[in-house]
Amino acid sequence: MALITAEHRYARISASKVRPFANLIRGLTTEEGVHALKYLPNRGARVLEKVLKSAIANCEDRGARNVATLKISEIRIDGGPMFKRIQPRARGMAYTIRRRSAHVSVLIDAPEVQ
């Protein structure tokens, strides 16, 4: 079995906003995963759906057959770097604003192809 991957690094969304959708589709077939994400209204679902479709396209490009029946073996949502900004507050204080990013990785089990 070959692991076909797709990644979206430095996605401008917090990892905690994408993780629930990763837990939703982990272990499903690729077709079930796309259908599960398609009807969710959240932005995190859109990000994960794009990466999943990219992984499916990578499988097709490598020559895998019946791409809809392949299993999603692993999904990793890791935190990326943060942009740190300062927001002025009362009495000379300053709060830090952390604009978070995420690294989204999808791995699909595909049979060995020549």
Backbone hydrogen bonds, N-H to C=O, Kabsch-Sander energy under -0.5 kcal/mol:
donor,donor_aa,acceptor,acceptor_aa,energy
2,A,110,A,-3.3
4,I,2,A,-0.7
4,I,108,I,-2.6
6,A,106,V,-1.6
8,H,104,V,-2.7
11,A,8,H,-0.5
11,A,102,A,-2.7
13,I,11,A,-2.2
17,K,14,S,-1.2
18,V,14,S,-0.6
18,V,15,A,-1.1
19,R,15,A,-2.1
21,F,18,V,-1.0
22,A,18,V,-1.4
23,N,19,R,-2.3
24,L,20,P,-1.2
25,I,21,F,-1.4
26,R,22,A,-1.2
27,G,72,I,-1.3
28,L,25,I,-1.9
30,T,70,L,-2.2
31,E,68,A,-1.5
33,G,29,T,-2.3
34,V,30,T,-2.2
35,H,31,E,-2.2
36,A,32,E,-2.3
37,L,33,G,-1.9
38,K,34,V,-2.0
39,Y,35,H,-0.8
40,L,37,L,-1.3
46,R,42,N,-1.2
47,V,43,R,-2.0
48,L,44,G,-2.1
49,E,45,A,-2.3
50,K,46,R,-2.1
51,V,47,V,-1.7
52,L,48,L,-2.4
53,K,49,E,-2.5
54,S,50,K,-1.8
55,A,51,V,-2.1
56,I,52,L,-2.1
57,A,53,K,-2.2
58,N,54,S,-2.1
59,C,55,A,-1.8
60,E,56,I,-2.2
61,D,57,A,-2.3
62,R,58,N,-1.6
63,G,60,E,-1.2
64,A,59,C,-2.3
69,T,66,N,-1.4
70,L,67,V,-1.1
71,K,109,D,-0.6
72,I,28,L,-2.8
73,S,71,K,-0.9
73,S,107,L,-1.4
74,E,107,L,-1.8
76,R,105,S,-2.4
78,D,76,R,-0.5
78,D,103,H,-2.6
80,G,101,S,-2.9
83,F,99,R,-2.4
84,K,82,M,-0.6
85,R,83,F,-0.5
85,R,97,I,-2.8
87,Q,95,Y,-3.1
89,R,93,M,-2.6
92,G,89,R,-0.7
93,M,90,A,-1.5
95,Y,87,Q,-2.8
97,I,85,R,-3.1
98,R,96,T,-0.6
99,R,83,F,-3.1
99,R,97,I,-0.7
100,R,98,R,-0.9
102,A,11,A,-2.0
103,H,78,D,-3.3
104,V,8,H,-2.7
104,V,102,A,-0.5
105,S,76,R,-2.7
105,S,103,H,-0.5
106,V,6,A,-2.6
107,L,74,E,-3.1
108,I,4,I,-2.7
109,D,71,K,-1.9
110,A,2,A,-2.9
110,A,108,I,-0.6
